[in-house]
Amino acid sequence: MRRLGSTVVVVAGDRAAEVVSGLDGLHNVRAILRGERPAAEVTESVSRASATYVVHDADPLAEVGGAWVDFFDGNAPTGGLEVAIETALAGLRSERLILPDYYVVLDPDDLAPTRRHWWLGVLAGAAPTRVAPAPAAVASVAETLGHLAAGRWWPADLEGWLRGLPKVVPDRVGLPGEPSLRGL
């Protein structure tokens, strides 16, 4: 999976587009809004951008996260999570999608429990320093960008990790005896 020269940050949450647009113009920040564009088009824009931080709101794992939440909340059709995983893997392999260096999750305390577990359990469990919570305010996210810590990248076996997500249960992420997010 490709990594870029800029630090790529996905801002996620209900007010992500508003916050991302507010970051445009900050020194060393290039903000890219998804709008109605397909994810592959946003990936192309992100790949061409030149700045210390490239910040956008087009989460490459959005469909997987939504399907994971629906799977554990009992709102998904059989096989929906697996289809989302395989679709994401195909996009990552073809480089139509690129994993960000970091996720900034806006107002995680306001999220439904299973959604919060996706962000702060599943994703943070796979790469602890790669997921940062922040209030949904431009100034807060700008400050968060300046304090992002280096750490382990996403799992080396990305396919195994993603395909193991149906076994990663909310409220049990990281507990002894549960499937390890790092080893998946």
Buried (B, 14 or more C-beta within 10 A) or exposed (E): BEEBEBBBBBBBBEBBBBBBBBBEEBEEBBBBBBEEBEBBBBBBBBBEBEBEBBBBBBBBBBBBBBBBBBBBEEEBEEEBBBBBBBBBBEBBEEEBBBBBBBBBBBBBEEBEEBBBBBBBBBBBBBBBBBBBBBBBBBEBBBEBBEEBEEEEBBBEEBBEBBBBBBEBBBEBBBEEEBBBBBEB
